Amino acid sequence: MGPPFKYSTEEERIRARKTNQNKYTMKNWECQICNCIIRLGNKTNHLNSLKHRNKVFGADAEPWSCSDCDIEIQLHNKSNLVKSAGHIRNATNDDN
């Protein structure tokens, strides 16, 4: 047999689920690109906002400089560059 039911009625279960959802959405989340802290409930809205998209793809985006490859790229491409074979080759050549 399974464990006993936690809630005696469907209304109690729904109320408890909504309470837990509200607690989760009130937690803070930090956007590394915009350097701002927002609530988790607004995360999707922020990621789709014009402010965020401009910083990622547009004129507001600050370039990141790679000293090993001697290039400047957008910050959102940093993780791809660091994993690339060319960057690894350049980084190991500088160490030797």
Legacy VTK file of the C-alpha trace (Angstrom):
# vtk DataFile Version 3.0
C-alpha trace
ASCII
DATASET POLYDATA
POINTS 96 float
0.000 0.000 0.000
1.079 3.561 -0.633
1.594 6.238 1.968
-1.472 7.945 3.416
-2.735 11.048 1.660
-1.110 14.268 2.810
-4.215 16.396 2.224
-7.765 15.442 3.059
-9.375 17.504 0.293
-8.496 18.687 -3.185
-8.840 22.329 -2.078
-6.135 21.851 0.599
-3.795 20.314 -1.983
-4.339 23.178 -4.437
-3.880 25.801 -1.695
-0.615 24.164 -0.563
0.681 23.982 -4.154
-0.082 27.676 -4.761
1.650 28.599 -1.507
4.783 26.686 -2.537
4.727 28.280 -6.013
4.503 31.747 -4.460
7.460 31.017 -2.172
9.535 29.832 -5.151
8.752 32.830 -7.350
9.758 35.259 -4.585
13.345 33.952 -4.516
16.007 36.190 -6.061
17.852 35.455 -9.309
20.870 37.378 -10.612
21.297 38.140 -14.301
25.040 38.001 -14.978
24.713 39.995 -18.204
22.640 42.922 -16.890
24.167 42.733 -13.408
20.753 42.987 -11.754
18.804 40.920 -9.241
15.180 40.072 -9.970
12.610 37.624 -8.637
12.453 34.157 -10.188
8.840 34.802 -11.130
9.994 37.608 -13.460
13.006 35.777 -14.928
11.374 34.891 -18.264
10.040 38.412 -18.709
13.510 39.824 -18.034
15.242 37.434 -20.444
12.814 38.486 -23.187
13.065 42.204 -22.356
14.560 44.731 -24.743
17.075 45.842 -22.119
18.465 42.326 -21.693
18.452 41.503 -25.413
20.301 44.733 -26.242
23.002 43.877 -23.734
23.368 40.373 -25.142
23.172 41.101 -28.862
23.057 44.833 -29.378
24.928 48.064 -28.952
24.883 47.910 -25.149
26.902 44.696 -25.112
30.385 45.160 -23.716
33.098 43.195 -25.519
35.248 40.694 -23.666
38.967 40.534 -24.485
40.826 37.252 -24.677
44.513 37.867 -24.057
45.488 34.410 -25.362
43.742 34.796 -28.731
44.191 38.595 -28.927
40.543 39.167 -29.912
37.442 40.888 -28.549
34.123 39.020 -28.581
30.664 39.428 -27.073
30.435 38.201 -23.498
27.729 35.643 -24.329
30.213 33.896 -26.683
32.928 33.562 -24.033
32.033 30.001 -23.009
32.139 28.840 -26.647
35.553 30.427 -27.222
37.074 28.972 -24.063
36.030 25.464 -25.178
37.315 25.908 -28.743
40.410 24.118 -30.010
41.986 27.378 -31.207
41.748 28.975 -27.778
43.122 25.896 -26.037
46.020 25.812 -28.512
46.751 29.517 -27.959
46.528 29.169 -24.184
48.926 26.220 -24.093
51.384 27.954 -26.453
51.557 30.944 -24.124
52.423 28.699 -21.179
55.434 27.144 -22.933
LINES 1 97
96 0 1 2 3 4 5 6 7 8 9 10 11 12 13 14 15 16 17 18 19 20 21 22 23 24 25 26 27 28 29 30 31 32 33 34 35 36 37 38 39 40 41 42 43 44 45 46 47 48 49 50 51 52 53 54 55 56 57 58 59 60 61 62 63 64 65 66 67 68 69 70 71 72 73 74 75 76 77 78 79 80 81 82 83 84 85 86 87 88 89 90 91 92 93 94 95
